[in-house]
Amino acid sequence: MNGWRDYAAVGLGSALGSVLRYLVSIASLAALGPAFPWGTLVVNLLGSWLIAAFSAYAACRQGGRVARWQPFLVAGFCGGFTTFSLFSLETLYLVESGLPWLALLYVMASVPLWLAAAWLGDRMVRARLAPGRPG
């Protein structure tokens, strides 16, 4: 992919990721209620794992299909699926709702979990695609 196709791939991936994020948010609200932003925590956790896994796969298989689909998968889908801006807004909402301790817990748990998910996604793919292993 190159040129206008990259832009179209990013746009389509972003649209699909955003719709899936919205569905996860609605499902988490219905299942768990509005007391804590579980939907955003989950999509950012899953998105961190996915973006690192896609990137590691593309790095290990530079000529493969995943490398060619990286604009769609990484910038598009994962970029649309994850949301730092909503995380920021939800944290502010928790503070303004008189729950600063919950806002702090949300921030202190989210960032390390997202980093751990990204590390795990990268390590899992690279271990699977290590030289000498079929894959």
Secondary structure, 3 states (H helix, E strand, C coil): CCCHHHHHHHHHHHHHHHHHHHHHHHHHHHHHCCCCCHHHHHHHHHHHHHHHHHHHHHHHCCCCHHHHCHHHHHHHHHHHHCCHHHHHHHHHHHHHCCCHHHHHHHHHHHHHHHHHHHHHHHHHHHHHCCCCCCC
